[in-house]
Amino acid sequence: MGTRRIGLSKAVSWALRHRPDQLGLELDAAGWTSIDALVAELARHHRWRDLTRAEVREMVAHQTKQRFEIDGDRIRALYGHSVAGHIDKEPAEPPAVLYHGTSAQAVADILRHGLRPMRRHCVHLATDRNSARQVGWRKSPDVRVLVVDAAGASAVGVGFYLGADQVWLADEIPPRFLRFDES
């Protein structure tokens, strides 16, 4: 992914996940907004003054992680929201096991209190150890991977939602469904 496309992905993440209000964007209950509105608002900033709808579509089509979704003339972030309110997601049956990457210093607290969304709407989980490890590296070079008994948590009513092809979301994960991955 080129430097401009990476920058655009970060700008769109900021706009749709965290600060739509600062750009004057309105998201519906499912997190959708008009691509034209997004382009117009980002184009008011010097770096993006020549931004086009086609460039946004190209960025979404070539993303390595499925962070955004386009439906007709609308776009939304699939996960990672910190905006006030709730983005509607359809509950889904998770795989039996999911993974969460975190810093070594956070493991004891997580195993004691469970996984909580913190500043986001949901806990982010990965479908494989490597993806979880990559996410954890953003927080610390000393990464630990936790194994989540997603089937067990789902059976007792924990809500799970498909965020993207390798990302699952959950309301929170109680400690009894977590274990430290030694591999």
C-alpha positions as CSV (number, residue, x, y, z in Angstrom):
1,M,0.0,0.0,0.0
2,G,1.5,3.4,-1.0
3,T,2.2,6.2,1.4
4,R,-0.8,8.3,0.3
5,R,-3.1,5.3,0.5
6,I,-1.9,4.5,4.1
7,G,-2.4,8.2,5.0
8,L,-5.9,8.1,3.5
9,S,-6.8,5.0,5.4
10,K,-5.7,6.6,8.7
11,A,-7.6,9.8,7.9
12,V,-10.8,7.8,7.0
13,S,-10.3,5.7,10.2
14,W,-10.1,8.9,12.3
15,A,-13.1,10.4,10.5
16,L,-15.4,7.4,10.7
17,R,-14.3,5.6,13.9
18,H,-13.4,8.5,16.2
19,R,-14.2,12.0,15.2
20,P,-17.0,12.3,12.6
21,D,-18.3,15.3,14.5
22,Q,-15.0,17.3,13.8
23,L,-15.6,16.9,10.1
24,G,-19.3,17.5,10.3
25,L,-20.1,14.0,9.2
26,E,-23.3,12.3,10.3
27,L,-23.3,8.6,10.8
28,D,-26.5,6.6,10.8
29,A,-27.2,3.9,13.4
30,A,-25.1,1.4,11.5
31,G,-22.2,3.8,11.0
32,W,-22.8,4.7,7.3
33,T,-22.2,8.1,5.8
34,S,-22.1,9.3,2.2
35,I,-18.8,8.9,0.4
36,D,-19.3,12.3,-1.2
37,A,-19.7,13.9,2.2
38,L,-16.5,12.2,3.5
39,V,-14.5,13.3,0.4
40,A,-15.9,16.9,0.6
41,E,-15.0,17.2,4.3
42,L,-11.6,15.6,4.0
43,A,-10.8,17.8,1.0
44,R,-11.2,20.9,3.1
45,H,-7.8,19.9,4.7
46,H,-4.7,20.8,2.7
47,R,-3.3,17.3,2.3
48,W,-6.6,15.9,0.9
49,R,-7.7,18.9,-1.3
50,D,-7.5,16.8,-4.5
51,L,-9.1,13.7,-2.9
52,T,-11.6,11.9,-5.2
53,R,-14.4,9.4,-4.6
54,A,-12.5,7.0,-6.9
55,E,-9.4,7.3,-4.6
56,V,-11.5,6.4,-1.6
57,R,-13.0,3.4,-3.4
58,E,-9.5,2.3,-4.5
59,M,-8.2,2.5,-0.9
60,V,-11.1,0.4,0.3
61,A,-10.6,-2.2,-2.5
62,H,-6.9,-2.6,-1.8
63,Q,-6.9,-2.6,2.0
64,T,-4.9,-5.4,3.6
65,K,-7.2,-5.5,6.6
66,Q,-10.8,-5.1,5.9
67,R,-11.4,-1.9,7.9
68,F,-14.1,-0.2,5.7
69,E,-17.1,-1.3,3.7
70,I,-18.7,0.4,0.8
71,D,-22.4,-0.1,-0.2
72,G,-23.4,1.9,-3.2
73,D,-22.6,5.6,-2.4
74,R,-22.1,5.0,1.3
75,I,-19.1,4.0,3.4
76,R,-18.5,2.9,7.0
77,A,-15.8,1.6,9.3
78,L,-16.4,-2.0,10.2
79,Y,-14.9,-1.9,13.7
80,G,-12.8,0.2,16.1
81,H,-15.3,2.9,16.9
82,S,-14.8,5.2,19.9
83,V,-17.5,7.7,18.9
84,A,-20.3,8.2,21.4
85,G,-23.4,6.1,20.8
86,H,-23.6,2.6,19.5
87,I,-23.0,1.3,16.0
88,D,-25.6,-1.4,15.3
89,K,-24.0,-4.8,14.5
90,E,-25.8,-8.0,13.9
91,P,-25.0,-10.7,16.5
92,A,-23.2,-13.7,15.0
93,E,-22.0,-17.1,16.1
94,P,-18.3,-16.9,16.6
95,P,-15.7,-19.6,15.9
96,A,-15.0,-21.9,18.9
97,V,-11.7,-20.2,19.7
98,L,-10.5,-16.6,19.1
99,Y,-7.4,-14.8,20.2
100,H,-6.4,-11.4,21.7
101,G,-3.0,-9.9,21.6
102,T,-1.9,-7.6,24.4
103,S,1.1,-6.4,26.3
104,A,2.8,-8.7,28.8
105,Q,2.1,-6.2,31.7
106,A,-1.7,-6.3,30.9
107,V,-2.1,-10.1,31.1
108,A,-2.5,-10.5,34.9
109,D,-5.2,-7.7,35.0
110,I,-7.0,-9.2,32.0
111,L,-7.0,-12.7,33.5
112,R,-8.4,-11.3,36.7
113,H,-11.0,-8.9,35.4
114,G,-11.7,-10.1,31.8
115,L,-11.4,-8.3,28.5
116,R,-13.3,-5.0,28.4
117,P,-13.7,-2.5,25.5
118,M,-11.9,0.3,27.3
119,R,-12.2,3.4,25.0
120,R,-13.9,1.4,22.2
121,H,-17.4,0.0,21.9
122,C,-16.3,-3.7,21.7
123,V,-13.3,-5.9,22.5
124,H,-11.4,-6.8,19.3
125,L,-10.5,-10.5,18.8
126,A,-8.5,-12.2,16.0
127,T,-9.2,-15.5,14.2
128,D,-5.6,-16.6,14.5
129,R,-2.6,-16.2,16.8
130,N,-0.4,-14.3,14.3
131,S,-3.1,-11.6,13.7
132,A,-3.5,-11.3,17.5
133,R,0.2,-11.0,17.9
134,Q,0.4,-8.2,15.2
135,V,-2.3,-6.2,17.0
136,G,-0.5,-6.7,20.3
137,W,2.8,-5.3,18.8
138,R,1.0,-1.9,18.4
139,K,0.8,-1.7,22.2
140,S,4.1,-3.2,23.2
141,P,7.1,-5.1,21.8
142,D,6.6,-7.7,24.6
143,V,3.4,-9.3,23.3
144,R,1.3,-12.0,24.9
145,V,-1.6,-13.8,23.2
146,L,-4.7,-14.9,25.1
147,V,-6.9,-17.7,23.9
148,V,-10.6,-16.9,24.1
149,D,-13.2,-19.7,24.6
150,A,-15.6,-17.9,22.3
151,A,-18.1,-20.8,22.1
152,G,-18.3,-21.0,25.9
153,A,-18.7,-17.2,26.2
154,S,-21.4,-17.1,23.5
155,A,-23.3,-19.9,25.2
156,V,-23.7,-17.8,28.3
157,G,-24.9,-14.8,26.4
158,V,-21.8,-12.8,25.5
159,G,-22.5,-10.9,22.3
160,F,-20.2,-11.5,19.3
161,Y,-20.2,-9.6,16.0
162,L,-18.2,-10.1,12.8
163,G,-16.1,-7.0,12.4
164,A,-14.2,-8.1,9.3
165,D,-12.8,-11.2,7.7
166,Q,-10.2,-11.8,10.5
167,V,-11.6,-9.5,13.2
168,W,-14.4,-10.4,15.7
169,L,-15.9,-8.1,18.2
170,A,-17.4,-8.9,21.6
171,D,-19.2,-6.9,24.3
172,E,-16.7,-8.1,26.9
173,I,-15.1,-11.4,27.8
174,P,-15.3,-12.7,31.4
175,P,-12.1,-14.1,32.8
176,R,-13.3,-17.7,33.0
177,F,-13.3,-17.8,29.2
178,L,-9.6,-16.6,28.9
179,R,-6.3,-18.4,29.1
180,F,-2.7,-17.4,28.4
181,D,-1.4,-18.9,25.2
182,E,2.1,-20.4,25.9
183,S,2.9,-21.2,22.2
